Amino acid sequence: MGIFDTIGSAVSSVASKAYKGVKSTGEKAVKGVKRGAGKVAKGAKSAGFNKNFMRSFQKGLAKAGRILQAPQKFIRKNDPIAKKMGSFGDFSPISLASSIALAPITTTGMLEELAGSKKKQKKLRSGDADTITDLALAPLSYLPAGGASKGAKLGSKLASRGIRALGRFF
């Protein structure tokens, strides 16, 4: 027995132990992953992630959208001045102020309801004018009030300059 035989048997012994350790660790890891995946699947199923998940999600999205629109609808419905104004009730001070203040929330609700409601999507596809107008004007509610007033100032300056320029020609 030479030195190389001793080194060879030591390396073989260490390699054998390392192989067994890696193999048993791998087996334990696979068991742990399988057990964890099973628990995740059970949890997801109990939370409602099943074959009807998308339909339930859309219903929830539409309901959340209607809930976000509820404050504005409530104010409009119960505004005493709007009732006296008849068809111009949307311009009553209470309705108009609440409409401006709640515009971002109401618009978010309208967009959520549109995303979750098949009926609203069908109306949009069929070309319903009210739905198209609501959707087209929706981004305006997210503009800050300061930005709108600056735009109005700029527009009025441009208009007055244009009128002055036209006045010089006539």
Secondary structure, 3 states (H helix, E strand, C coil): CCHHHHHHHHHHHHHHHHHHHHHHHHHHHHHHHHHHHHHHHHHHHHHCCCCCHHHHHHHHHHHHHHHHHHHHHHHHHHCHHHHHHHHHHHHCHHHHHHHHHCHHHHHHHHHHHHHHCHHHHHHHHHCCHHHHHHHHHHHHHHCCHHHHHHHHHHHHHHHHHHHHHHHHHC
